[in-house]
Amino acid sequence: MRIVCFSDSHGNALVLPKIVLSQTNADAFVFLGDGEREFDELRERFPDKIMRAVRGNCDWGSEKPLVDMLVINRKRIFFAHGHSFNIKMGTADFVKEAKYNKADIALFGHTHIAMIDYTENLHIMNPGSPAQPRQGNASYGFIDITDAGIFSRIVII
């Protein structure tokens, strides 16, 4: 099972469809906020795909949740934009909440900086930003859940 995640498109309506079209074998797509309009357009364009989203700090007036959980292949995926956990100051509060929710995987955005980590039996990923990266290149991420384990990767675009 493949879960593609992306965040922080900030008005770039072209980049998200390119990601979906490059990952046609993905089972689910998770948007981590700050680009709700682009995500909603994406959901309309690809109605047959599993797509979930949370709101970011720039998604004013959004009714999407701040945090959400998705269960795929018995693995719990906790996700949030990250601003409500002061993620720019570190991941401790976010990890604590993910662990409280018994997550196996935790996804966040907000910093526009891609990263992958593994701590306390928790796979953590920030996919960066496909539109406005703050460090390095534009990117998104994916997680493969297999019989052999959980594998994460950042994709440079």
C-alpha positions, -999 to +999 in steps of 0.1 A: +000+000+000+014+034-010+003+067+007+015+099-010+017+130+011+022+166+002+018+200+018+021+237+014+011+243-023+001+279-014-020+286-046+000+266-071-028+247-088-006+229-113+018+210-091-006+187-072-022+171-103+013+164-116+021+145-084-011+124-086-005+116-122+031+105-114+018+082-086-011+064-103-003+032-083-008+050-049-036+039-027-042+072-008-032+108-010-028+129+022-027+167+020-011+184+050-026+219+046-019+254+032-035+250-002-070+238+006-084+253-026-059+233-048-066+202-028-104+205-033-099+210-070-076+179-070-103+159-052-129+169-079-105+160-107-097+125-093-129+114-075-119+077-076-088+083-054-087+082-016-079+117-006-077+132+029-067+166+041-062+188+072-062+226+073-031+247+076-025+281+092-031+298+058-064+279+050-085+307+065-122+298+071-115+261+064-138+235+080-112+207+076-098+193+108-066+204+124-056+167+128-068+135+113-061+097+114-061+072+086-058+035+091-043+015+062-032-021+064-036-020+102-011+009+104-023+041+121-013+073+102-016+105+123-014+138+103-016+175+109-002+207+093+020+212+123+014+248+133-009+238+162+020+218+176+046+246+173+064+223+148+089+251+139+102+248+175+107+210+172+087+178+168+084+169+205+047+180+210+037+165+177+054+131+184+038+131+219+003+135+203+010+109+176+021+085+203-010+093+224-031+084+193-012+051+190+001+061+155+027+041+136+033+069+111+031+107+117+030+133+089+033+170+091+040+201+070+042+238+077+080+242+077+084+236+039+115+215+047+115+179+038+126+154+065+122+118+075+129+104+110+122+073+131+119+076+168+100+057+195+087+032+170+072+061+150+079+069+114+078+107+110+078+126+077+075+162+065+072+160+027+085+195+022+067+217-003+061+211-040+056+248-046+076+268-021+105+248-006+125+266+020+155+243+019+166+223-011+142+214-040+105+211-044+093+178-030+066+155-018+068+121+000+054+087+000+051+058+025+049+022+014+034-002+039+045-037+030+048-071+047+085-063+052+078-031+070+072+007+065+094+025+040+094+063+035+109+084+008+111+120-002+107+126-039+124+157-055+104+173-083 
